[in-house]
C-alpha cells in the first residue's frame, strides 16, 4: 500500500504566511474561547449593511405600528424603543472595543512577522551580493589566467613556427641529414 509523503511544513513551503507561523501561539487577552469568538463576530456584524438595513426596518416598523395605533405597547415618545437602543449601545460598545483590541493584536503580530520577513530578505540579498562579488573576483582571476595562458600559447606558437621554418630551411638546403636528426 503506497504511503503519501508528509505535507511540507509552512516554513519550508513557499507560502506567504510561513513567517507568521511563529506567532500562531499568540492568544488574545480575551481568549479564543467560544464567547470571545462569538462576541467578536457579533461586533463585526454591527458594522454590516445587513445589520443597518435590518435595524432601520425594525425601527421604522416599530414606530409606524405604534404611531398609527395598530399596536399600542410603546406610544410616543417611544420610551421602550429608547430603552432598547440604550441596551443595544451598552452591549455594542464593549463588543466593538473587544473586536478592535483583538484585531490590533493580530495586526501587531503580522507587523512583527512582516518585519522579520523583510530582515530575512535583506540578509539573503546581502548574502547573494557577497557571493556575486566573490564570483566576480574569481571570474576576474580566471580571465587574467586565461589571458596569460593565451599569451603563452601565442608565444609558443610563434616559437614553433620559427623552429618549423628553420627546420624546413635546413631540410631544403640539405644541411640536416634525415638519419641524424
VOROTOR-62545 format. One record per residue (C-alpha): residue in three letters; x, y negated, z. Coordinates in steps of 0.1 Angstrom, whole numbers, always signed. Example, Ala and Ser with C-alpha at 12.3 -4.5 7.8 and 13.67 -1.06 7.14 Angstrom:
<rs>
[ALA, [+123, +45, +78]]
[SER, [+137, +11, +71]]
</rs>
This chain:
<rs>
[UNK, [+0, +0, +0]]
[UNK, [+16, -33, -11]]
[UNK, [+22, -59, +16]]
[UNK, [+17, -96, +9]]
[UNK, [+46, -119, +17]]
[UNK, [+41, -142, +47]]
[UNK, [+28, -176, +38]]
[UNK, [+56, -203, +38]]
[UNK, [+57, -225, +68]]
[UNK, [+46, -261, +64]]
[UNK, [+82, -272, +70]]
[UNK, [+96, -250, +41]]
[UNK, [+69, -258, +16]]
[UNK, [+67, -289, -5]]
[UNK, [+36, -300, +13]]
[UNK, [+35, -337, +22]]
[UNK, [+22, -332, +58]]
[UNK, [+52, -309, +67]]
[UNK, [+67, -339, +85]]
[UNK, [+35, -343, +106]]
[UNK, [+37, -307, +119]]
[UNK, [+59, -316, +149]]
[UNK, [+32, -339, +161]]
[UNK, [+4, -313, +159]]
[UNK, [+7, -307, +197]]
[UNK, [-3, -343, +205]]
[UNK, [-37, -345, +221]]
[UNK, [-59, -374, +227]]
[UNK, [-62, -389, +261]]
[UNK, [-99, -379, +259]]
[UNK, [-90, -343, +249]]
[UNK, [-100, -323, +219]]
[UNK, [-129, -305, +236]]
[UNK, [-165, -303, +223]]
[UNK, [-176, -336, +240]]
[UNK, [-147, -357, +227]]
[UNK, [-151, -344, +191]]
[UNK, [-188, -349, +191]]
[UNK, [-185, -383, +207]]
[UNK, [-160, -394, +181]]
[UNK, [-182, -380, +153]]
[UNK, [-212, -398, +167]]
[UNK, [-193, -431, +170]]
[UNK, [-182, -427, +134]]
[UNK, [-218, -421, +124]]
[UNK, [-228, -455, +138]]
[UNK, [-209, -473, +110]]
[UNK, [-225, -454, +81]]
[UNK, [-251, -468, +57]]
[UNK, [-274, -439, +66]]
[UNK, [-275, -449, +102]]
[UNK, [-280, -486, +94]]
[UNK, [-308, -479, +70]]
[UNK, [-324, -454, +93]]
[UNK, [-323, -477, +123]]
[UNK, [-337, -506, +102]]
[UNK, [-366, -484, +90]]
[UNK, [-373, -472, +126]]
[UNK, [-372, -507, +140]]
[UNK, [-394, -521, +111]]
[UNK, [-419, -492, +117]]
[UNK, [-419, -498, +154]]
[UNK, [-425, -535, +151]]
[UNK, [-450, -531, +123]]
[UNK, [-471, -505, +141]]
[UNK, [-471, -524, +174]]
[UNK, [-477, -558, +158]]
[UNK, [-506, -547, +137]]
[UNK, [-522, -529, +166]]
[UNK, [-521, -494, +150]]
[UNK, [-504, -483, +183]]
[UNK, [-501, -505, +214]]
[UNK, [-475, -490, +237]]
[UNK, [-449, -518, +231]]
[UNK, [-467, -550, +223]]
[UNK, [-450, -583, +216]]
[UNK, [-422, -593, +229]]
[UNK, [-413, -556, +224]]
[UNK, [-397, -550, +258]]
[UNK, [-394, -512, +252]]
[UNK, [-376, -518, +219]]
[UNK, [-352, -542, +236]]
[UNK, [-346, -516, +263]]
[UNK, [-339, -490, +236]]
[UNK, [-313, -514, +219]]
[UNK, [-297, -520, +253]]
[UNK, [-294, -483, +260]]
[UNK, [-280, -477, +225]]
[UNK, [-254, -505, +229]]
[UNK, [-244, -491, +264]]
[UNK, [-235, -458, +248]]
[UNK, [-224, -471, +214]]
[UNK, [-197, -494, +226]]
[UNK, [-177, -468, +247]]
[UNK, [-181, -442, +219]]
[UNK, [-168, -466, +193]]
[UNK, [-138, -475, +216]]
[UNK, [-132, -438, +221]]
[UNK, [-131, -432, +183]]
[UNK, [-108, -462, +178]]
[UNK, [-84, -450, +205]]
[UNK, [-83, -415, +191]]
[UNK, [-77, -429, +156]]
[UNK, [-50, -452, +169]]
[UNK, [-32, -422, +184]]
[UNK, [-34, -403, +152]]
[UNK, [-22, -433, +132]]
[UNK, [+7, -437, +156]]
[UNK, [+17, -400, +152]]
[UNK, [+15, -404, +114]]
[UNK, [+37, -435, +115]]
[UNK, [+63, -417, +136]]
[UNK, [+62, -387, +112]]
[UNK, [+65, -410, +82]]
[UNK, [+94, -429, +97]]
[UNK, [+112, -396, +103]]
[UNK, [+104, -386, +68]]
[UNK, [+119, -418, +54]]
[UNK, [+150, -413, +76]]
[UNK, [+154, -377, +63]]
[UNK, [+150, -390, +27]]
[UNK, [+176, -418, +34]]
[UNK, [+200, -392, +49]]
[UNK, [+195, -368, +19]]
[UNK, [+201, -397, -5]]
[UNK, [+233, -407, +13]]
[UNK, [+245, -371, +12]]
[UNK, [+237, -369, -25]]
[UNK, [+256, -401, -32]]
[UNK, [+286, -388, -12]]
[UNK, [+286, -356, -32]]
[UNK, [+282, -376, -65]]
[UNK, [+312, -397, -56]]
[UNK, [+332, -367, -47]]
[UNK, [+323, -351, -80]]
[UNK, [+332, -383, -99]]
[UNK, [+366, -383, -83]]
[UNK, [+370, -346, -91]]
[UNK, [+360, -353, -127]]
[UNK, [+385, -382, -129]]
[UNK, [+413, -359, -117]]
[UNK, [+403, -332, -142]]
[UNK, [+402, -358, -170]]
[UNK, [+436, -370, -161]]
[UNK, [+449, -334, -160]]
[UNK, [+432, -329, -194]]
[UNK, [+449, -360, -208]]
[UNK, [+483, -348, -195]]
[UNK, [+478, -313, -210]]
[UNK, [+466, -328, -243]]
[UNK, [+498, -350, -244]]
[UNK, [+520, -320, -236]]
[UNK, [+502, -299, -263]]
[UNK, [+508, -327, -288]]
[UNK, [+545, -329, -278]]
[UNK, [+549, -291, -280]]
[UNK, [+531, -291, -314]]
[UNK, [+555, -317, -327]]
[UNK, [+585, -297, -315]]
[UNK, [+571, -266, -331]]
[UNK, [+566, -285, -363]]
[UNK, [+601, -298, -362]]
[UNK, [+616, -264, -355]]
[UNK, [+595, -249, -382]]
[UNK, [+607, -274, -407]]
[UNK, [+643, -268, -396]]
[UNK, [+639, -231, -399]]
[UNK, [+623, -235, -433]]
[UNK, [+650, -257, -445]]
[UNK, [+677, -233, -434]]
[UNK, [+660, -204, -449]]
[UNK, [+656, -222, -482]]
[UNK, [+693, -233, -481]]
[UNK, [+703, -197, -471]]
[UNK, [+722, -206, -441]]
[UNK, [+703, -183, -419]]
[UNK, [+707, -146, -426]]
[UNK, [+674, -128, -423]]
[UNK, [+690, -99, -405]]
[UNK, [+709, -120, -379]]
[UNK, [+682, -143, -368]]
</rs>
